[in-house]
Amino acid sequence: MNLLASLRFRIAMLFRRSRIQDELEEELRSHIAHRADDLERSGLDRAEAERRARIEFGGREKYKEEIHQALGGNLLATLLQDIRYSLRVLRKSPGFTFAAVLTLALAIGANALVFAVLNALFLRPVNVPHGESLYALQRGNDTYIIQSYPDYIDLRDRNRSFDSLAAYNITQVGFDTGKNPVSVWGYEASGNYFDTLGIHPYLGRFFHGSDERGANSAPYVVLTYGYWHSHFQGDRGVVGRQVRLNRHPFTIIGVAPPEFHGTLLIFSPEFFVPMVNAGQLDGTSDLNARGTRWVFEVLGHLKAGVTQAQATADLSSIGAYLHNTYPKDDDQSTFALVRPGLHGNFFAPAMRAFLAGLMLLAGLILLAACANLGSLFAARAADRSQEVALRLALGSNRTRILRQLFTEALLISLFGGAAGLWGGVVVLHWLSGWQPFPEFPMNIPVNPDANVYWVALLLALASGLLFGAVPVRQVLLTNPYEVVKAGSAGLIAGRGRRITARDLLLVVQIAICAVLVTSSMVAVRGLTRSLHANLGFDPRNAMLVDTDLKMAGYPDDRVAAMQRRMIDAMKAIPGVTSVGLVDTPPLHMGWDVSDVFTENAADLRPPNAAAHAILYKISPGYLQAAATALLAGRTFTWDDDKNAPRIALVNREFARKIFGSATSAVGRHFKMSDGTRLEVAGIVEDGKYTANLAEDPQPAMFLPILQSPASDTVLVLRSSPGSNDAAQQLAPAIRNKLRELDAGLPAFIQTWNEEMNGALFASRMATVSLGVLGLMGAMLSITGIFGMAAYSVSKRLRELGIRIALGAQRKEVLQAALGRAVKLLACGSALGLVLGILASRVLSYIVFQATPRDPLVLAGVVLAMALLGLVATWIPAQRALSVNPLILLREE
Amino acid sequence: MNDQAQILPGTLDLLILRAVSLGPLHGYGILLRIGQISGNALFIEQGALYPGLFRLVRQGLLKANWGTSDNNRRAKFYELTDSGRNRLREETDSWNRLATAIASALSQQPEEV
């Protein structure tokens, strides 16, 4: 029979099944009737003849089964039958089914969720046509992805490997549509940016390479769909409208399609302007400065047929050319291709490590869930040994029984997987629209795709097979005659007291859960401690006002005067005790690092630097406003201007590194890379500077803003101690004062604590994810211990009854009933605690002050596990104690 | 019953084909016919016949029709198809060859080897 015919036959069989069933029944009846006729003829009465005929026929159900197998068309039919039967069995124990499905839903949901994020950030190409061939360039020797504009032009025009090379830079401008100017993030993009990516406008047109005719020649702006919708109410007449960016007139020429959020994950721009106009937005024009690297990323599609190796060789030859032609500005450079989206290798490694860690923990959760369900299934299989034995005795074969058990396991895992995936998708959709930072547009495109669905399905099937396999041995070893003879009690008695696979599973499961509980406690504790750590400044009772005078069109020579007027105006607000200005507050995203040299250094090239110090430009009064302690020397005054000797404040770590000790540093000198000689005017305390609370002490220096001007600055206002609300109530007053000074100046006002959310984001995310996983681990260990304890109590009810009847005390009864469960719990917890402490070393890289050698954490874990044990064994213990020996013994 | 031989696996199908080759029969009739032509030397549990019958029908070697038996009961009658007849011939030949070979092997006297 060929395949098609066989398939048709099988399908036809499915529909004709009941008719065939009837016919088969009739045929077998007819056979027995004929045999009975013969037997009757030999002298038996009819009833006896029929009985004998039936006996002689043999195992009728077994043969019917074999006939179905002979018919071959019933694989599907058996499957349907198995499914129907399993559903009936599961419906009969709704509590078990619900617990099992929920357990798996949580475990698979967590896995799907973590995988979806991993998938979106690392596995999936950026969302542009043919994203898989899109690469960004990275300098091979310093893994630096930022280029200078003239270098970009050379790379674009000289390479033979890319269809075209585009570039973009991230910028923040004052966006003025005629009402209040607001500060908005966007891209400065090369003219060929949209054409390179193959993106087409939703409305109007995009700018092109042909629009670039020299500096500031293309005053055009393209809006993203989201910004057009939220700030222009989706008005189609917006094309052609004039707006002002940093007070320069620009024309809106088009709107990007809804699905396009730029070529960087996480950060999402709100507009695009041509890069040739960057000078108007950034104040200074770096279009011709080959030594100044500021172009955020250069990217393009590889030509069809060009391999990565060919492309890097091609680019590296351009690198050699640049070095030979411009030895002063360009180092000897090789190039590598990296995935766009996460800005090369800049923040990818940390995120990858974190996500891989989460994936591992989620995998452990699933494993624990499988162990949990495996032991539940084994317990159920033991309970059903009577049923299994009866089916075996009636001639059913073991394969069929196992298949039915697996069907049950797979049904549960598929239901659980579906529910988990559904929950995961809800969370992912929410995550995709999440805007954790008010001043910073985010784009976390973690919407699930086919990969996620496949992984969830595979995980569901794999876990179903895994925990379904636990009772297999048990079924294979069932001896139907023994069980039917002795009843289920005989089976248990034979099991004895040795360690069973089920005990081992429980220990493993509890160990995994203890690991999760330990790591989440370590993380939570680390986070609370980091909130109270000495930051080198005090974010309480302080407001930050972010302004950029460039956005309001101030030329460089008017910046300083305006800054002083702003500070004076803020000081006049009632309740404000001190005010200062800093170019970037500590722990803010984006910080300046500068090479510093000892006083005697002659060769001021980067390899000879004595330290890389974080650089802050501050106004007089900043230290008081930020509550940063001055340890020695003096602070700045308004007299430390361009005409005064160049001075600096340094932190203790800087003094230790450059001068050997903190005390003797005041009055000594050091050099910047441009040769400027600075005198140390004072020493301040160490603090946390980069957007990571886990950093080691870093050297930092503070320069007077009058000697090192900056136009993009943050005002720090300290108000008298009170509630945080008091600081917040200053916001309207601040806004009014600023409007009096200059109505066209965009300002972003928030409390310093709010601003800190950014710095704490990584450790908060880590803590939340670990907390959720820890909670799930705790739930799993509760259900696991509960299942084990409840089962062992129910199995031994009769024995407990006899013990009570013989006068056993409550303590002895409990010991008999639950001693084993408690012992297993203790073993598992101890194992998990040790593993958890080892695992937490990894955590300390992400969460500041996460140390497992913390008595509070150790005590917390032990207490938590003990509590879990208590909760989980409470109901079984009650049941064991309330055994009424009389009723029990009567039942038997 | 103890002097009855268990049939070799796989030979039941051949016996069924042979029994039916003498004329259409219902299931119980096939059993009786096998007993008759084998001199009641073989033991076949009655139910074991049916998986074989359904297998042969599926392979297209037998065809089945409902009819009325001598006992005036409804019964399903099996008869050989053309390919069933061919199969019977082939199987009989190969069985004979096998049986001869085994018989000859077993009847060899030690000195003849």
Interface residues (C-beta under 8 A of the other chain):
Chain A: M1 E23 L24 E26 E27 L28 S30 H31 A33 H34 R35 D37 E56 F57 G58 G59 R60 K62 Y63 E66 I67 Q69 A70 L71 G72
Chain B: H26 G27 Y28 G29 E45 Q46 G47 A48 Y50 P51 G52 F54 R55 R58 G60 S69 N71 R73 R74 A75 K76
